[in-house]
Amino acid sequence: MSNRTFFFFVALCIGLGVVAGYELSTLPKLEPNKVLNLAGQSYTFLAVLVLSELITSSQKWRKVCVDFVAPFVMWFSSLIPLGAILGGFVGQLLKVSSGKAVSAFAFSFWLYSLIPVSILNETVTFPVIPALKALDSRWRWFGLYLLANGVGFQLAVAVRELIA
């Protein structure tokens, strides 16, 4: 990807985050559990696609997942929450109802995402350990990353709702 394309992609992701953050801040009462559940469902759905028989049977599709989808997910997971923080901040400035809640949720989501995104970077996107450099290994780690995040988010929501 050229530098210009990458810059456009970064700007697009942050812009989407700002729009999403602002739109969420206009909700009368934001429920972070629902947003976290949506993120979990998205990760799980993508994991099912990546680990599906269509992908597993084709070396070409595994390479596409590892070389294109994984970096996209990595940057998307990092930049959308940053944009949402800004969108929530704009909501706070305009005194819409859930601006502060959106900023707080997006900030905590972004902080959390730094850990799994760094693991994704080291195991799939740019593997450091020689044993992880094979395509099959990277593809399996990517599927595990997506599945663990999706199910983990959904379990966190279930625990939060059980306690509340």
KOLVEXLO-95336 format. One line per field, with one value per residue: residue number from 0; y, z, x of N, C-alpha, C, O, CB in turn. Coordinates in Angstrom, 1 decimal, padded with zeros to 4 digits. Glycine has a CB too. Layout:
<atoms>
i = NUM,...;
n_c2 = Y,...;
n_c3 = Z,...;
n_c1 = X,...;
ca_c2 = Y,...;
ca_c3 = Z,...;
ca_c1 = X,...;
c_c2 = Y,...;
c_c3 = Z,...;
c_c1 = X,...;
o_c2 = Y,...;
o_c3 = Z,...;
o_c1 = X,...;
cb_c2 = Y,...;
cb_c3 = Z,...;
cb_c1 = X,...;
</atoms>
This chain:
<atoms>
i = 0,1,2,3,4,5,6,7,8,9,10,11,12,13,14,15,16,17,18,19,20,21,22,23,24,25,26,27,28,29,30,31,32,33,34,35,36,37,38,39,40,41,42,43,44,45,46,47,48,49,50,51,52,53,54,55,56,57,58,59,60,61,62,63,64,65,66,67,68,69,70,71,72,73,74,75,76,77,78,79,80,81,82,83,84,85,86,87,88,89,90,91,92,93,94,95,96,97,98,99,100,101,102,103,104,105,106,107,108,109,110,111,112,113,114,115,116,117,118,119,120,121,122,123,124,125,126,127,128,129,130,131,132,133,134,135,136,137,138,139,140,141,142,143,144,145,146,147,148,149,150,151,152,153,154,155,156,157,158,159,160,161,162,163;
n_c2 = -001.2,002.2,005.2,007.4,006.1,004.7,006.9,008.0,005.8,005.7,008.3,007.9,005.8,007.1,009.2,007.7,006.8,009.2,010.0,007.8,008.0,010.5,010.1,008.0,009.5,011.1,009.5,009.1,007.7,006.2,002.8,001.1,-001.7,-002.7,-001.7,-002.8,-005.5,-005.5,-005.1,-007.4,-009.3,-008.6,-009.2,-012.0,-012.8,-012.2,-014.0,-016.4,-016.3,-016.1,-018.6,-020.3,-023.1,-022.4,-020.6,-022.1,-024.2,-023.1,-022.0,-019.5,-017.8,-017.9,-016.5,-014.0,-013.3,-013.2,-011.3,-009.0,-008.7,-009.1,-006.9,-004.8,-005.2,-004.8,-002.1,-000.9,-001.6,-000.1,002.6,003.4,003.5,005.7,007.8,007.7,008.6,011.3,012.0,011.7,013.6,015.9,015.7,016.2,018.9,020.0,019.6,017.2,014.3,011.9,012.2,012.3,009.7,008.2,009.1,008.1,005.3,004.7,005.5,003.6,001.3,001.6,001.6,-001.0,-002.4,-002.1,-004.1,-006.7,-006.0,-005.5,-008.1,-009.3,-008.0,-009.0,-011.7,-012.3,-010.2,-009.0,-011.3,-012.2,-014.3,-017.1,-019.6,-018.8,-017.7,-019.1,-019.4,-020.9,-021.0,-018.3,-017.7,-019.3,-018.2,-015.7,-016.3,-017.3,-015.0,-013.3,-014.8,-015.1,-012.4,-011.7,-013.6,-013.0,-010.3,-010.6,-012.3,-010.6,-008.7,-010.3,-010.9,-008.3,-007.6,-009.5,-008.9,-006.3;
n_c3 = 000.0,-000.9,000.5,000.3,-000.1,002.3,004.1,003.4,004.1,006.9,007.6,006.7,008.4,011.0,010.5,010.2,012.7,014.2,013.2,014.0,016.7,017.3,016.5,018.2,020.6,020.4,021.2,023.6,026.0,026.3,026.2,027.1,027.1,025.0,022.8,023.1,022.9,020.2,019.0,019.7,018.4,015.8,015.6,016.1,013.9,011.8,012.4,012.0,009.2,008.4,009.3,007.9,005.7,003.0,003.1,004.4,002.7,000.6,-000.3,-001.4,-000.4,002.3,002.3,001.4,003.7,005.7,004.7,003.9,005.1,007.9,008.5,008.0,009.9,012.2,012.0,011.8,014.3,015.9,015.1,014.7,017.4,018.3,016.7,017.6,020.2,019.7,018.4,020.5,022.1,020.6,020.7,023.5,023.5,022.1,023.8,023.7,024.6,025.4,025.1,026.9,027.9,025.6,024.9,027.2,027.0,024.5,024.8,026.8,025.4,023.3,024.8,025.8,023.4,022.5,023.5,022.4,019.7,019.5,019.9,017.6,015.7,016.1,015.8,013.4,011.4,011.2,011.9,014.4,015.6,014.3,014.0,013.6,011.1,008.9,006.5,007.2,010.0,010.7,009.7,011.3,013.8,013.4,013.0,015.6,017.1,016.2,017.0,019.8,020.7,019.9,021.3,023.9,024.3,024.2,026.5,028.5,028.4,029.1,031.8,032.9,032.7,034.3,036.8,037.1;
n_c1 = 000.8,000.6,002.0,000.3,-002.2,-002.4,-002.4,-004.9,-006.6,-006.2,-007.2,-009.8,-010.7,-010.5,-012.2,-014.7,-014.9,-015.2,-017.7,-019.3,-018.9,-020.0,-022.7,-023.4,-023.3,-025.5,-027.6,-030.2,-029.7,-026.9,-026.0,-023.3,-022.9,-024.4,-023.1,-020.6,-021.3,-022.1,-019.7,-018.4,-020.0,-019.4,-016.7,-016.8,-018.4,-016.7,-014.6,-015.9,-016.2,-013.5,-012.6,-014.1,-015.1,-014.8,-012.6,-010.7,-010.1,-008.6,-005.5,-004.9,-007.0,-006.5,-004.1,-004.9,-006.5,-004.6,-002.7,-004.1,-006.7,-006.2,-004.2,-006.0,-008.0,-006.5,-005.7,-008.2,-009.3,-007.8,-008.0,-010.7,-011.8,-010.3,-011.2,-013.8,-013.6,-013.0,-015.3,-017.2,-016.2,-016.8,-019.5,-019.8,-019.0,-021.1,-023.1,-024.7,-026.7,-025.2,-022.5,-020.2,-020.3,-019.8,-017.2,-015.7,-016.2,-015.2,-012.5,-011.7,-012.1,-010.3,-007.9,-007.9,-007.8,-005.2,-003.6,-004.5,-004.2,-001.5,-000.6,-001.8,-000.3,002.3,002.0,000.6,000.4,003.1,005.0,007.3,008.5,010.2,008.8,006.2,005.9,005.0,002.4,000.0,000.2,000.1,-002.5,-004.1,-003.6,-004.8,-007.5,-007.9,-007.4,-009.6,-011.8,-011.4,-011.5,-014.1,-015.8,-014.8,-015.6,-018.4,-018.7,-017.9,-019.9,-022.1,-021.3,-021.2,-023.9,-025.1,-024.2,-025.1;
ca_c2 = 000.0,003.4,006.1,008.2,005.3,004.5,008.1,008.1,004.8,006.2,009.4,007.3,005.1,008.1,009.9,006.8,006.7,010.4,010.0,006.8,008.5,011.6,009.5,007.4,010.5,011.7,008.6,009.7,007.1,005.1,001.6,000.6,-003.1,-003.0,-001.4,-003.9,-006.7,-005.3,-005.3,-008.9,-010.0,-008.3,-010.0,-013.4,-013.0,-012.2,-015.2,-017.5,-016.2,-016.5,-020.0,-021.2,-024.1,-021.8,-020.1,-023.2,-025.0,-022.3,-021.3,-018.1,-017.0,-017.7,-015.5,-012.8,-013.0,-012.8,-010.2,-007.9,-008.6,-008.9,-005.5,-003.9,-005.3,-004.2,-000.6,-000.5,-001.8,001.0,003.9,003.7,004.0,007.0,008.7,007.8,009.5,012.7,012.2,011.9,015.0,016.9,015.6,016.9,020.3,020.4,019.3,016.2,013.6,010.8,012.5,011.9,008.2,007.7,009.3,007.2,004.0,004.6,005.5,002.3,000.3,001.8,001.2,-002.5,-002.9,-002.0,-005.4,-007.7,-005.5,-005.8,-009.6,-009.6,-007.5,-009.8,-013.1,-012.4,-009.1,-009.0,-012.3,-012.1,-015.7,-017.9,-020.6,-018.2,-017.0,-019.9,-018.9,-021.6,-020.6,-016.9,-017.7,-019.9,-017.1,-014.6,-016.9,-017.3,-013.6,-012.8,-015.6,-014.8,-011.1,-011.7,-014.3,-012.3,-009.2,-011.1,-012.8,-009.4,-008.1,-011.1,-010.7,-007.0,-007.6,-010.4,-008.2,-005.1;
ca_c3 = 000.0,-000.9,001.6,000.1,000.2,003.7,004.8,003.1,004.9,008.3,007.7,006.6,009.7,012.0,010.2,010.5,014.2,014.6,012.9,014.8,018.1,017.5,016.4,019.5,021.6,020.3,021.8,024.9,027.1,025.7,026.9,026.6,027.0,023.7,021.9,023.3,022.3,018.8,018.6,019.9,017.4,014.6,015.6,015.9,012.5,010.9,012.7,011.3,007.8,008.2,009.6,007.2,004.8,001.8,003.3,004.8,001.6,-000.4,000.1,-001.9,000.5,003.6,002.1,001.4,005.1,006.5,004.1,003.7,006.1,009.2,008.8,008.0,011.2,013.1,012.0,012.1,015.7,016.7,014.7,014.9,018.8,018.5,016.1,018.4,021.3,019.2,018.1,021.8,022.6,019.9,021.4,024.8,023.3,021.6,024.9,023.4,025.9,025.8,024.7,027.9,028.0,024.4,025.0,028.2,026.5,023.4,025.4,027.5,024.4,022.7,025.7,025.8,022.1,022.3,023.8,021.4,018.4,019.4,019.7,016.2,014.9,016.3,015.4,012.1,010.4,011.1,012.9,014.8,015.9,013.1,013.9,013.3,009.8,007.9,006.2,008.0,011.4,010.8,009.5,012.5,014.9,013.0,013.4,017.1,017.6,016.0,017.9,021.2,020.9,019.8,022.5,025.1,024.4,024.6,027.9,029.3,028.4,029.9,033.2,033.3,032.8,035.4,038.0,037.2;
ca_c1 = 000.0,001.4,001.9,-000.9,-003.4,-002.4,-002.9,-006.3,-007.2,-006.2,-008.1,-011.2,-011.0,-010.7,-013.5,-015.8,-015.0,-015.8,-019.1,-019.9,-018.9,-021.0,-024.0,-023.7,-023.5,-026.8,-028.6,-030.6,-029.0,-026.0,-025.7,-022.0,-023.0,-024.9,-022.0,-019.6,-021.9,-022.1,-018.2,-018.2,-020.7,-018.7,-015.4,-017.2,-018.9,-015.5,-013.9,-016.6,-015.9,-012.1,-012.3,-015.1,-014.6,-014.3,-011.3,-009.7,-009.7,-007.9,-004.3,-005.0,-007.9,-005.8,-003.1,-005.7,-006.9,-003.4,-002.0,-005.0,-007.8,-005.6,-003.8,-007.2,-008.7,-005.6,-005.8,-009.6,-009.5,-007.1,-008.3,-012.1,-012.0,-009.7,-012.2,-015.0,-013.2,-013.1,-016.8,-017.8,-015.8,-017.6,-020.9,-019.8,-019.0,-022.4,-024.0,-025.7,-026.9,-024.3,-021.1,-019.2,-020.3,-019.1,-015.7,-015.2,-016.3,-014.2,-011.2,-011.4,-012.1,-009.0,-006.8,-008.0,-007.5,-003.8,-003.0,-004.7,-003.7,-000.1,-000.5,-002.1,000.8,003.4,001.8,000.0,000.8,004.6,005.4,008.7,009.0,010.3,007.8,004.9,006.0,004.3,001.0,-001.0,000.3,-000.5,-004.0,-004.8,-003.5,-005.7,-008.8,-008.0,-007.6,-010.9,-012.7,-011.2,-012.0,-015.6,-016.4,-014.5,-016.5,-019.7,-018.7,-017.8,-021.2,-022.9,-021.0,-021.7,-025.4,-025.4,-023.8,-025.9;
c_c2 = 001.2,004.3,007.0,007.4,005.0,005.7,008.3,007.0,005.2,007.3,008.9,006.6,006.1,008.8,009.0,006.8,008.0,010.4,009.0,007.3,009.6,011.0,008.8,008.4,011.2,010.8,009.2,009.0,005.9,004.0,000.9,-000.9,-003.5,-002.7,-002.4,-005.2,-006.7,-005.6,-006.8,-009.7,-009.8,-009.2,-011.5,-013.7,-013.1,-013.5,-016.4,-017.5,-016.6,-018.0,-020.9,-022.1,-023.5,-021.2,-021.2,-024.0,-024.4,-021.6,-019.8,-017.3,-016.9,-016.6,-014.1,-012.4,-012.5,-011.5,-008.9,-007.7,-008.3,-007.5,-004.5,-004.0,-004.7,-002.7,-000.2,-000.6,-000.7,002.3,004.3,004.2,005.4,008.1,008.8,008.6,011.0,013.0,012.4,013.2,016.1,016.9,016.3,018.4,020.9,020.1,018.3,015.2,012.6,011.0,012.1,010.4,007.6,007.9,008.3,005.8,003.8,004.6,004.2,001.2,000.4,001.3,-000.4,-003.0,-002.9,-003.4,-006.4,-007.3,-005.7,-007.3,-009.9,-009.1,-008.5,-011.3,-013.3,-011.4,-009.1,-010.0,-012.2,-013.4,-016.5,-018.9,-020.1,-017.6,-017.8,-019.4,-019.6,-021.2,-019.2,-016.9,-018.3,-018.9,-016.0,-015.1,-016.9,-015.9,-013.1,-013.5,-015.2,-013.4,-011.1,-012.4,-013.6,-011.1,-009.6,-011.6,-011.6,-008.8,-008.9,-011.0,-009.4,-006.9,-008.5,-009.7,-007.0,-005.4;
c_c3 = 000.0,000.3,001.5,000.4,001.6,004.5,004.6,004.0,006.4,008.5,007.6,007.9,010.8,011.8,010.5,012.0,014.7,014.4,013.8,016.3,018.3,017.4,017.6,020.6,021.6,020.9,023.2,026.1,026.5,026.7,026.4,026.3,025.5,022.6,021.9,022.7,020.8,018.3,018.7,018.8,016.0,014.5,015.4,014.5,011.6,011.2,012.0,009.8,007.5,008.3,008.8,006.2,003.5,001.9,003.6,003.7,000.5,000.2,-000.3,-000.9,001.8,003.4,002.1,002.9,005.8,006.0,004.0,004.8,007.5,009.5,008.8,009.3,012.3,013.2,012.3,013.6,016.5,016.4,014.9,016.4,019.0,017.9,017.0,019.7,020.9,018.9,019.4,022.4,021.9,020.4,022.7,024.5,022.8,022.6,024.5,024.5,026.3,025.4,025.6,028.0,026.8,024.5,026.0,027.7,025.4,023.8,026.0,026.5,023.6,023.5,025.7,024.5,021.8,022.5,022.8,020.0,018.4,019.3,018.2,015.3,015.0,015.9,013.9,011.1,010.1,012.1,013.2,015.1,014.7,012.9,013.5,011.9,008.7,007.7,007.1,009.5,011.6,010.6,010.7,013.7,014.6,013.4,014.9,017.7,017.4,016.9,019.3,021.6,020.9,021.0,023.8,025.3,024.9,026.0,028.8,029.5,029.3,031.4,033.7,033.6,034.0,036.7,038.2,037.6;
c_c1 = 000.9,001.1,000.6,-002.2,-003.5,-002.9,-004.4,-007.1,-007.3,-007.2,-009.6,-011.6,-011.3,-012.0,-014.7,-016.0,-015.6,-017.3,-019.9,-020.0,-019.9,-022.4,-024.4,-024.0,-024.8,-027.9,-028.9,-029.9,-028.2,-025.8,-024.5,-022.1,-023.4,-023.8,-020.9,-020.0,-021.8,-020.6,-017.9,-018.8,-020.0,-017.4,-015.8,-017.6,-017.7,-014.7,-014.6,-016.3,-014.5,-011.9,-013.3,-014.4,-014.1,-012.9,-010.3,-009.3,-008.8,-006.7,-004.3,-005.9,-007.2,-004.7,-003.8,-006.1,-005.7,-002.7,-002.8,-006.0,-007.2,-005.0,-005.0,-007.9,-007.8,-005.7,-007.2,-009.8,-008.8,-007.6,-009.8,-012.4,-011.4,-010.6,-013.4,-014.8,-013.4,-014.6,-017.5,-017.5,-016.6,-019.0,-020.9,-019.8,-020.3,-023.5,-025.1,-025.6,-025.8,-022.8,-020.0,-019.1,-019.6,-017.6,-015.1,-015.2,-015.2,-012.8,-010.8,-011.3,-010.7,-007.9,-006.8,-007.4,-006.0,-003.1,-003.3,-004.2,-002.2,000.2,-000.7,-000.9,002.0,003.3,001.3,000.5,002.3,005.1,006.9,009.3,009.1,009.2,006.4,004.9,005.3,002.9,-000.1,-001.0,-000.3,-002.0,-004.7,-004.7,-004.6,-007.1,-009.0,-008.2,-009.0,-011.9,-012.6,-011.7,-013.5,-016.2,-016.1,-015.3,-017.9,-019.8,-018.6,-019.1,-022.1,-022.6,-021.4,-023.2,-025.8,-025.2,-024.8,-027.4;
o_c2 = 001.3,004.1,007.2,007.9,005.0,005.5,008.6,007.4,005.0,007.3,009.4,006.8,005.9,009.1,009.5,006.8,008.0,010.8,009.4,007.2,009.6,011.4,008.8,008.1,011.8,011.2,009.7,009.7,004.8,004.2,000.3,-001.5,-004.4,-003.4,-002.9,-006.0,-007.7,-006.2,-007.3,-010.6,-010.7,-009.8,-012.2,-014.8,-014.0,-014.0,-017.2,-018.5,-017.4,-018.6,-022.1,-022.0,-023.9,-021.4,-021.1,-024.6,-025.0,-020.8,-019.0,-016.1,-015.8,-015.8,-013.1,-011.2,-011.5,-010.7,-007.8,-006.6,-007.5,-006.9,-003.6,-002.9,-004.0,-002.1,000.9,000.3,-000.4,003.2,005.5,005.2,006.2,009.1,009.9,009.3,011.8,014.1,013.3,013.8,017.0,017.9,017.0,019.2,022.0,020.3,018.5,015.2,012.5,010.1,011.5,009.8,006.6,007.0,007.8,005.1,002.8,003.9,003.7,000.3,-000.6,000.6,-001.0,-003.9,-003.6,-003.7,-007.0,-008.1,-006.1,-007.6,-010.7,-009.8,-008.7,-012.0,-014.3,-011.8,-009.2,-009.5,-012.1,-013.7,-016.6,-019.2,-020.9,-017.0,-017.2,-018.9,-018.9,-021.0,-018.9,-016.2,-017.7,-018.7,-015.5,-014.3,-016.5,-015.7,-012.5,-012.9,-015.1,-013.2,-010.5,-011.8,-013.5,-010.9,-009.0,-011.4,-011.6,-008.3,-008.4,-010.9,-009.3,-006.3,-008.2,-009.8,-006.7,-004.4;
o_c3 = 000.8,001.0,002.5,001.0,002.2,005.4,005.5,004.5,007.0,009.5,008.3,008.3,011.6,012.7,011.0,012.5,015.7,015.3,014.3,016.9,019.3,018.2,018.1,021.5,022.5,021.0,023.9,027.0,026.2,027.8,025.3,025.5,024.9,021.6,020.9,022.1,020.1,017.2,017.8,018.3,015.2,013.4,014.6,014.0,010.7,010.2,011.5,009.2,006.6,007.6,009.0,005.9,002.9,001.0,003.1,003.7,-000.4,001.0,000.5,-000.6,002.5,004.4,002.6,003.2,006.6,006.8,004.0,005.3,008.3,010.5,009.6,009.9,013.2,014.3,013.0,014.1,017.6,017.3,015.2,016.6,019.7,018.5,017.1,020.2,021.6,019.2,019.5,023.0,022.5,020.6,023.0,025.2,023.2,022.3,024.9,025.3,027.5,025.3,025.2,028.1,026.9,024.2,025.8,027.9,025.4,023.3,025.8,026.6,023.3,023.0,025.6,024.5,020.9,021.9,022.2,019.2,017.3,018.6,017.6,014.4,013.9,015.6,013.3,010.0,009.0,013.1,012.2,014.7,014.0,011.8,013.0,011.5,007.7,008.7,007.6,010.1,012.5,011.3,011.1,014.4,015.6,014.0,015.4,018.6,018.4,017.5,020.0,022.6,021.8,021.6,024.7,026.5,025.7,026.7,029.9,030.6,030.1,032.2,034.8,034.5,034.6,037.6,039.3,037.7;
o_c1 = 001.8,000.1,-000.1,-003.1,-004.6,-003.7,-005.1,-008.1,-008.3,-007.9,-010.4,-012.7,-012.3,-012.8,-015.7,-017.1,-016.4,-018.1,-020.9,-021.0,-020.6,-023.3,-025.5,-024.8,-025.3,-029.1,-028.0,-029.4,-028.7,-025.5,-024.5,-021.4,-023.0,-023.8,-020.4,-019.3,-021.6,-020.4,-017.3,-018.2,-019.9,-017.1,-015.1,-017.3,-017.6,-014.1,-013.9,-016.1,-014.2,-011.1,-013.3,-013.2,-013.1,-012.1,-009.1,-008.2,-008.4,-006.8,-003.8,-005.5,-007.4,-004.6,-003.2,-005.9,-005.8,-002.3,-002.3,-006.1,-007.7,-005.3,-005.0,-008.2,-008.3,-005.9,-007.4,-010.5,-009.2,-007.7,-010.1,-013.1,-012.0,-010.9,-014.0,-015.7,-014.0,-015.1,-018.4,-018.3,-017.0,-019.6,-021.9,-020.5,-020.7,-024.7,-026.2,-024.7,-025.5,-022.1,-019.0,-018.0,-018.8,-016.9,-014.0,-014.2,-014.5,-011.9,-009.7,-010.5,-010.1,-007.0,-005.7,-006.7,-005.5,-002.2,-002.3,-003.8,-001.7,001.2,000.0,-000.6,002.6,004.2,001.5,001.0,002.7,005.7,007.7,010.4,008.0,008.7,005.6,003.8,005.1,002.2,-000.9,-002.1,-001.1,-002.7,-005.7,-005.7,-005.1,-007.9,-010.0,-009.0,-009.6,-012.8,-013.6,-012.3,-014.2,-017.2,-016.9,-015.8,-018.5,-020.8,-019.2,-019.5,-022.9,-023.5,-022.0,-023.7,-026.9,-026.0,-025.2,-028.2;
cb_c2 = 000.0,004.1,007.0,008.7,003.9,004.1,009.3,007.8,003.5,006.7,010.4,006.4,004.2,009.1,010.3,005.4,006.6,011.6,009.6,005.5,009.0,012.6,008.6,006.4,011.5,012.0,007.2,009.5,006.5,005.8,000.6,000.9,-003.7,-002.2,000.1,-004.1,-006.9,-003.9,-004.5,-009.3,-009.5,-006.8,-009.8,-013.7,-011.9,-011.0,-015.4,-017.4,-014.7,-015.7,-020.2,-020.3,-025.2,-020.6,-019.0,-024.0,-025.6,-021.4,-022.0,-018.1,-017.7,-019.1,-015.7,-012.9,-014.3,-013.9,-010.5,-008.0,-009.8,-009.9,-005.1,-004.4,-006.8,-004.6,-000.1,-001.5,-003.1,000.9,004.1,002.5,003.1,007.1,008.2,006.4,009.3,012.8,011.0,010.8,015.1,016.6,014.1,016.5,020.6,019.8,020.5,015.5,012.9,009.5,014.0,012.5,007.7,008.4,010.7,007.3,003.7,005.8,006.6,002.0,000.4,003.3,001.7,-003.0,-002.1,-000.9,-005.9,-008.0,-004.0,-005.2,-010.3,-008.8,-006.1,-009.9,-013.8,-012.3,-007.8,-007.6,-013.7,-011.2,-016.4,-018.5,-021.4,-017.2,-016.8,-021.4,-019.1,-023.1,-020.6,-016.0,-018.6,-021.2,-016.5,-014.3,-018.3,-018.0,-012.7,-013.1,-017.1,-014.9,-010.1,-012.4,-015.8,-011.9,-008.4,-012.2,-013.7,-008.4,-008.0,-012.6,-010.9,-005.9,-008.1,-011.7,-007.7,-004.3;
cb_c3 = 001.2,-002.2,001.8,-001.4,-000.6,004.2,004.2,001.6,004.7,008.7,006.6,005.4,010.1,012.1,008.7,009.9,014.8,013.9,011.4,014.8,018.5,016.4,015.2,019.9,021.6,018.8,021.9,025.1,028.2,025.3,026.9,027.5,028.0,023.4,022.1,024.8,022.8,018.4,019.5,021.2,017.2,014.5,016.9,016.9,012.1,011.2,014.2,011.5,007.3,009.1,011.0,006.4,004.5,001.5,004.4,005.9,000.9,-001.2,-000.5,-003.3,000.6,003.9,000.8,000.6,005.7,006.4,002.8,002.4,006.1,009.4,007.7,006.9,011.5,012.8,010.6,011.3,016.1,016.3,013.3,014.7,019.8,017.8,014.7,018.9,021.8,017.9,017.4,022.7,022.4,018.3,021.5,025.6,022.2,020.3,025.4,022.0,025.7,025.2,024.4,029.3,028.1,023.1,025.4,029.5,026.0,022.3,026.4,028.5,023.4,022.3,027.1,026.1,021.0,023.2,025.2,021.2,018.2,020.7,020.6,015.8,015.4,017.8,016.3,012.2,010.9,011.3,012.5,016.1,017.0,013.0,015.2,014.3,009.5,008.3,004.8,007.9,011.9,009.7,008.2,013.0,014.9,011.5,012.9,017.7,016.7,014.5,017.7,021.6,019.9,018.5,022.5,025.0,023.1,023.6,028.1,028.7,027.0,029.5,033.4,032.3,031.5,035.3,038.0,035.9;
cb_c1 = -001.0,001.1,003.1,-000.9,-003.2,-001.0,-002.2,-006.6,-006.4,-004.7,-007.9,-011.2,-009.9,-009.5,-013.5,-015.5,-013.6,-015.1,-019.3,-019.2,-017.5,-020.8,-024.1,-022.6,-022.4,-027.1,-028.0,-032.1,-030.0,-024.7,-026.9,-020.9,-023.9,-026.1,-021.4,-019.2,-023.3,-022.5,-017.3,-018.7,-022.2,-018.3,-014.7,-018.3,-019.8,-014.7,-013.9,-018.1,-016.1,-011.2,-012.5,-016.0,-015.6,-015.3,-011.3,-010.3,-011.0,-008.8,-003.1,-005.7,-009.2,-005.0,-002.3,-007.0,-007.4,-002.4,-001.4,-005.7,-008.7,-004.4,-002.8,-008.2,-008.9,-004.1,-005.3,-010.5,-009.1,-005.6,-008.0,-013.0,-011.5,-008.3,-012.5,-015.5,-011.7,-012.3,-017.4,-017.4,-014.3,-017.6,-021.2,-018.5,-017.9,-022.7,-024.6,-025.4,-028.1,-024.8,-021.0,-019.5,-021.7,-019.7,-015.5,-016.0,-017.7,-014.5,-011.0,-012.5,-013.3,-008.8,-007.0,-009.4,-008.2,-003.2,-003.5,-006.2,-004.1,000.6,-001.4,-003.4,001.2,003.8,000.8,-001.5,000.3,005.2,005.1,008.8,008.1,011.6,007.7,004.5,007.4,004.3,000.7,-000.8,001.8,000.2,-004.3,-004.0,-002.1,-005.7,-009.0,-006.7,-006.6,-011.3,-012.5,-009.7,-011.5,-016.0,-015.9,-013.0,-016.6,-020.2,-017.5,-016.8,-021.8,-022.7,-019.4,-021.3,-026.1,-024.6,-022.4,-025.9;
</atoms>
